């Protein structure tokens, strides 16, 4: 976990940075995600995305709640770009969505020490299936009403 | 009076019909792969796991083929586990064990994995609360809280847990894992939460061995409970009184 102070400073930088940016202040320009609108208003996401993620993390880990709205995996679906070969670029690579602002604010992310940085894609030379989880309905578990 | 009698007759008929319909539904569910009732019963994504369920597994060692590692391979694939060239410390959630009775020469082959104990020693010893038992019986490590002390690895009677020694990249989205944390079989909780079977069970069935059965131990009508009633089975190290969620037949 990041120290609270670091989180607060990032939030402050983001909040003040975007709303009252002087014209001569260099601002981070993260690449646009897919679609028109993120799951929350943009200014809310800038300030509070880490809170949504932490909350969702505990709900999923300990209670098995797997809603998509604040799920990190779903973030990747919209916020990863592909290179010329059509392979996903890691979301924490230089110039990519997460890294742009985190570089700017000097806040290190721990998320991607463990979490995937791209949506599921077959590794070069691997036969891993790219099937969507839950797509195969022949293996349902509960059998009684 | 007469009308009441007529009504009760109708009710009885209706009850009989409902009973027969229920039996028919149960028959339907017995056919493997054709379990139409299930679709409507998947737990919604926003609903937490419930203590009405206890997930468990039966390993039928009489069907487990010597030399077959399909379950292990499927697990490695599912979680993106790759060897670092150091077999003693490489991560493994499930492994195959071959046993031989020295007196009779009888050979056994069986998979060993986290036994998802009701009173799990790993949970007992964890100093941070990272090792925990989910309410539906699945024993997990919350890697956000794990400090990598490895007490749980020492406490586990089944050698079920692994420690990540190296920095990792290219993890599988559904299976976050990283250096400095302990990990083990999760019963493929990310699949179970979406009403799918664990990868090892799926692989074993695909190979036609059917040595692994997964299901709800609390539901007397689940395929797992039926097999647990039919087949003599035991817990490994039953002497420890852990009430394991994984049971073995033919060992």
Interface residues (C-beta under 8 A of the other chain):
Chain A: X1 X57 X59 X61 X62 X63 X64 X65 X66 X67 X68 X73 X76 X113 X114 X115 X116 X117 X119 X120 X123 X128 X133 X134 X136 X137 X138 X139 X140 X141 X142 X143 X144 X145
Chain B: X22 X25 X26 X29 X33 X35 X37 X38 X39 X41 X42 X43 X45 X46 X47 X48 X49 X77 X132 X134 X135 X136 X140 X142 X143 X144 X167 X168 X169 X170 X171 X172 X173 X174 X176 X177 X178 X179 X181 X189 X190 X191 X192 X193 X194 X195 X196 X197 X202 X214 X215 X216 X219 X221 X222 X223
